[in-house]
Amino acid sequence: MNIFLDSLRLRNEPLFFFGLVCLVLSVVFLLLAQFSNGQVMGINAWIKPTKFAVSLAIYAWTMAWFCHDLAPSFAIKPFNYTVISLLGFELVYIAWQAGRGQLSHFNVSSPAYAGLFALMGIAITIVVFYTAYVGILFFSRDFPALPDYYVWSIRIGIALFVIFSLEGFAMGGRLAHTIGGADGGPGLPLVNWSTRYGDLRVAHFIGMHALQVLPLLSFYLLKDLRMTVFVGVLYGVLAGFTLVQALGGKPVFATSRSDTGIRPY
């Protein structure tokens, strides 16, 4: 682990430290959840910033690793500071709202909240399209020092990440992530995906994490170009299936409508 962290720091120091800060904050938020009774939509208010902090750390470290392979022709500093400033803004706002017991996403209850929610959408859109640009560079260049199957896993992973990140517009446009019922109700442990209705966050989560899953599978397990492409296609089909399922109002794992459980947040 120390070797990986040392290598990551050498590959991209700004994103390494940003990811590290996000991980530290995730621990802080988790501790706050243990000592705070504040809730948003029936779940501890600090759970959401905890999950976002972990997710941002994983994204930052993943892109830190990938972008190094585009050097020296890729201008890494603008990418780094775009990611750090915009995603940092998102995390600060989510944590701030959690501390106040208020929603961050889908909160248009006042002009100020509506404006900040819109800014969040703009920020994440810029980051997603910048990531798409990185993907275009991986598609347009050759990497003789890297295994071809690994390069293709990065290409497919970034493509799926971009597609299913943009699915966020479907949630933002509806001001909800639940299909067939209102947000809030029984959900799966930890992820809190609805067990009663369709939940757009399932495909969003699966598709975005192709960014990590496919390169890890390809490099450490598959080690073959055809298998990498095949698994990448299957992974995309899985994410697409969960999206169609959610749009049909069906949960990934259903429970009785009379069940009680964790409320999604």
FENJO-V902583 format. One record per backbone hydrogen bond with DSSP energy under -0.5 kcal/mol. CO is the residue of the C=O (numbers start at 1). NH is the residue of the N-H. E is the energy in kcal/mol with one decimal. If there is no record, write none. Layout:
BEGIN
CO	NH	E
CO	NH	E
END
This chain:
BEGIN
1	5	-2.5
2	6	-2.5
3	7	-2.4
4	8	-2.8
5	9	-2.3
6	10	-1.9
7	11	-2.0
8	12	-2.1
12	16	-1.9
13	17	-2.4
14	18	-2.2
15	19	-2.5
16	20	-2.1
17	21	-2.6
18	22	-2.3
19	23	-2.1
20	24	-2.4
21	25	-2.7
22	26	-2.1
23	27	-1.6
24	28	-2.1
25	29	-3.2
26	30	-2.1
27	31	-2.2
28	32	-2.3
29	33	-1.9
30	34	-1.0
31	34	-0.5
31	35	-1.0
32	35	-0.5
32	36	-1.0
38	45	-2.5
40	43	-1.2
43	40	-2.6
44	47	-1.7
45	49	-0.6
46	50	-1.4
47	51	-2.3
48	52	-2.5
49	53	-2.4
50	54	-1.9
51	55	-2.4
52	56	-2.7
53	57	-2.0
54	58	-2.3
55	59	-2.3
56	60	-2.8
57	61	-2.4
58	62	-2.1
59	63	-2.7
60	64	-2.0
61	65	-1.8
62	66	-2.4
63	67	-2.6
64	68	-0.8
65	69	-0.6
66	69	-1.6
67	70	-1.5
68	71	-1.2
70	73	-0.6
70	74	-1.1
74	76	-1.3
75	79	-0.9
76	80	-2.9
77	81	-2.4
78	82	-1.7
79	83	-2.5
80	84	-2.7
81	85	-2.0
82	86	-2.3
83	87	-2.2
83	88	-0.5
84	88	-1.4
85	89	-1.8
86	90	-1.9
87	91	-2.3
88	92	-2.4
89	93	-2.5
90	94	-2.5
91	95	-2.5
92	96	-2.6
93	97	-2.6
94	98	-2.0
95	99	-2.3
96	100	-1.0
97	102	-3.1
98	101	-1.3
104	107	-0.9
106	108	-0.9
110	114	-2.8
111	115	-2.3
112	116	-2.3
113	117	-2.7
114	118	-2.2
115	119	-2.2
116	120	-2.1
117	121	-1.9
118	122	-2.3
119	123	-2.7
120	124	-2.5
121	125	-1.9
122	126	-2.2
123	127	-2.0
124	128	-2.5
125	129	-2.5
126	130	-2.1
127	131	-2.2
128	132	-2.2
129	133	-1.8
130	134	-1.8
131	135	-2.2
132	136	-2.3
133	137	-2.0
134	138	-1.9
135	139	-2.0
136	140	-2.0
137	141	-1.0
143	146	-1.9
147	151	-2.1
148	152	-2.2
149	153	-1.6
150	154	-1.8
151	155	-2.2
152	156	-2.7
153	157	-2.3
154	158	-2.7
155	159	-2.1
156	160	-2.6
157	161	-2.3
158	162	-2.6
159	163	-2.3
160	164	-2.5
161	165	-1.6
162	166	-2.1
165	168	-2.1
166	169	-2.0
167	170	-1.5
167	171	-1.0
168	172	-2.9
169	173	-2.9
170	174	-1.0
171	175	-1.2
171	176	-1.7
177	200	-2.8
179	198	-1.9
185	264	-0.9
186	195	-2.0
187	262	-0.7
188	192	-2.0
189	191	-2.5
193	188	-2.3
195	255	-2.2
198	179	-2.7
199	202	-1.5
200	204	-1.5
201	205	-2.5
202	206	-2.7
203	207	-2.9
204	208	-1.9
205	209	-1.9
207	210	-1.3
208	211	-1.4
209	212	-1.0
209	213	-2.8
210	214	-1.4
210	215	-0.5
212	216	-1.9
213	217	-2.6
214	218	-2.9
215	219	-2.6
216	220	-2.2
217	221	-2.1
217	222	-2.9
218	223	-2.5
224	228	-2.1
225	229	-2.5
226	230	-2.6
227	231	-2.9
228	232	-2.4
229	233	-2.4
230	234	-2.4
231	235	-2.6
232	236	-2.2
233	237	-2.5
234	238	-2.5
235	239	-2.3
236	240	-2.6
237	241	-2.8
238	242	-2.2
239	243	-1.5
240	244	-2.5
241	245	-2.7
242	246	-2.0
243	247	-2.6
244	248	-1.4
245	250	-2.4
246	249	-2.1
256	259	-2.0
262	187	-0.5
END
